[in-house]
Amino acid sequence: MNAPVENSPVESRLTAVVAISQTGVIGRDGDMPWRLSSDLRRFKSLTMGGVLIMGRKTFDSIGRPLPGRRTIVITRQADWSSAGVEVAATPEAAIELAGQTPAFVVGGAEIYRQLIDRCEEVFLTRVLCNVEGDTHLELDVADFSVLEQSRIPAGPKDDYPTEFFRLVRHRKSTP
Ligand SMILES: NC(=O)c1ccc[n+]([C@@H]2O[C@H](COP(=O)([O-])OP(=O)(O)OC[C@H]3O[C@@H](n4cnc5c(N)ncnc54)[C@H](OP(=O)(O)O)[C@@H]3O)[C@@H](O)[C@H]2O)c1
């Protein structure tokens, strides 16, 4: 018999949102290695009204809180702050701070690696390119089922075509 994965009632469901090249690249020089306007639009509509959980380096690359969403930045720097941003000293503290607001883990690699096992869903954009980069992520999709999949040709403001996947973690079986 299948049963839902158990979540603490005070914690929100966690969803990762990530764009990865065909060779596992997600970043370069502290920034994204591509310009993908259509993917940014989807990111906006998927995350609107929720809370974004990100590492301090990813926040630095964005430079400001994104409108319509709470922003939680994870940092080990006790004196770090930025206007309009909530600060967490650990990934665990970030989840607690998110409370019951739908929460999106939005990078970078350090934060994905620490929180992906807690994510029930992944919105994955496969960027159909082999760009060079200095930040990589291997996403083990074996624990997930594909709920949606669509191929998006490169629009006028996209560097590459992409393939979008909505992945949902397999339900754990009861013993
Ligand atoms: N393709 C995508 O979907 C995507 C998404 C997001 C980001 N990116 C890219 O990824 C790159 C950044 O990723 P990154 O891995 O270098 O950095 P990151 O994960 O964004 O941030 C790393 C920082 O988070 C803090 N941190 C990490 N683990 C922590 C812990 N356990 N407790 C407390 N603080 C912790 C530390 O901040 P302090 O140093 O302040 O202590 C650490 O330096 C950029 O190139 C960015 O553009 C790509």
PDBQT file of the ligand as one rigid body, heavy atoms in Angstrom, charges set to zero:
ROOT
HETATM    1  N1  LIG A 201      20.970  27.266 -13.247  1.00  0.00    +0.000 N 
HETATM    2  C1  LIG A 201      20.252  27.490 -12.159  1.00  0.00    +0.000 C 
HETATM    3  O1  LIG A 201      19.085  27.088 -12.053  1.00  0.00    +0.000 OA
HETATM    4  C2  LIG A 201      20.879  28.270 -11.023  1.00  0.00    +0.000 A 
HETATM    5  C3  LIG A 201      20.111  28.598  -9.898  1.00  0.00    +0.000 A 
HETATM    6  C4  LIG A 201      20.724  29.308  -8.857  1.00  0.00    +0.000 A 
HETATM    7  C5  LIG A 201      22.060  29.673  -8.959  1.00  0.00    +0.000 A 
HETATM    8  N2  LIG A 201      22.758  29.338 -10.069  1.00  0.00    +0.000 N 
HETATM    9  C6  LIG A 201      24.185  29.697 -10.176  1.00  0.00    +0.000 C 
HETATM   10  O2  LIG A 201      24.896  28.958  -9.182  1.00  0.00    +0.000 OA
HETATM   11  C7  LIG A 201      26.060  29.719  -8.796  1.00  0.00    +0.000 C 
HETATM   12  C8  LIG A 201      26.047  29.908  -7.284  1.00  0.00    +0.000 C 
HETATM   13  O3  LIG A 201      26.023  28.628  -6.648  1.00  0.00    +0.000 OA
HETATM   14  P1  LIG A 201      27.035  28.256  -5.468  1.00  0.00    +0.000 P 
HETATM   15  O4  LIG A 201      26.912  26.800  -5.186  1.00  0.00    +0.000 OA
HETATM   16  O5  LIG A 201      28.396  28.800  -5.811  1.00  0.00    +0.000 OA
HETATM   17  O6  LIG A 201      26.538  29.161  -4.246  1.00  0.00    +0.000 OA
HETATM   18  P2  LIG A 201      25.124  29.209  -3.459  1.00  0.00    +0.000 P 
HETATM   19  O7  LIG A 201      24.645  27.829  -3.173  1.00  0.00    +0.000 OA
HETATM   20  O8  LIG A 201      24.201  30.164  -4.129  1.00  0.00    +0.000 OA
HETATM   21  O9  LIG A 201      25.575  29.939  -2.110  1.00  0.00    +0.000 OA
HETATM   22  C9  LIG A 201      26.605  29.386  -1.335  1.00  0.00    +0.000 C 
HETATM   23  C10 LIG A 201      26.613  30.133  -0.015  1.00  0.00    +0.000 C 
HETATM   24  O10 LIG A 201      25.476  29.753   0.760  1.00  0.00    +0.000 OA
HETATM   25  C11 LIG A 201      25.824  29.745   2.132  1.00  0.00    +0.000 C 
HETATM   26  N3  LIG A 201      25.700  28.378   2.655  1.00  0.00    +0.000 N 
HETATM   27  C12 LIG A 201      25.819  27.201   1.987  1.00  0.00    +0.000 A 
HETATM   28  N4  LIG A 201      25.603  26.154   2.806  1.00  0.00    +0.000 NA
HETATM   29  C13 LIG A 201      25.337  26.683   4.031  1.00  0.00    +0.000 A 
HETATM   30  C14 LIG A 201      25.023  26.124   5.296  1.00  0.00    +0.000 A 
HETATM   31  N5  LIG A 201      24.933  24.776   5.498  1.00  0.00    +0.000 N 
HETATM   32  N6  LIG A 201      24.815  26.955   6.352  1.00  0.00    +0.000 NA
HETATM   33  C15 LIG A 201      24.880  28.299   6.189  1.00  0.00    +0.000 A 
HETATM   34  N7  LIG A 201      25.168  28.901   4.995  1.00  0.00    +0.000 NA
HETATM   35  C16 LIG A 201      25.396  28.096   3.938  1.00  0.00    +0.000 A 
HETATM   36  C17 LIG A 201      27.256  30.262   2.223  1.00  0.00    +0.000 C 
HETATM   37  O11 LIG A 201      27.149  31.671   2.293  1.00  0.00    +0.000 OA
HETATM   38  P3  LIG A 201      28.271  32.593   3.027  1.00  0.00    +0.000 P 
HETATM   39  O12 LIG A 201      29.518  32.444   2.198  1.00  0.00    +0.000 OA
HETATM   40  O13 LIG A 201      27.685  33.958   3.009  1.00  0.00    +0.000 OA
HETATM   41  O14 LIG A 201      28.412  32.021   4.416  1.00  0.00    +0.000 OA
HETATM   42  C18 LIG A 201      27.813  29.830   0.878  1.00  0.00    +0.000 C 
HETATM   43  O15 LIG A 201      28.964  30.550   0.472  1.00  0.00    +0.000 OA
HETATM   44  C19 LIG A 201      25.969  31.046  -9.565  1.00  0.00    +0.000 C 
HETATM   45  O16 LIG A 201      26.741  30.936 -10.751  1.00  0.00    +0.000 OA
HETATM   46  C20 LIG A 201      24.491  31.148  -9.898  1.00  0.00    +0.000 C 
HETATM   47  O17 LIG A 201      24.233  31.963 -11.025  1.00  0.00    +0.000 OA
HETATM   48  C21 LIG A 201      22.195  28.652 -11.094  1.00  0.00    +0.000 A 
ENDROOT
TORSDOF 0
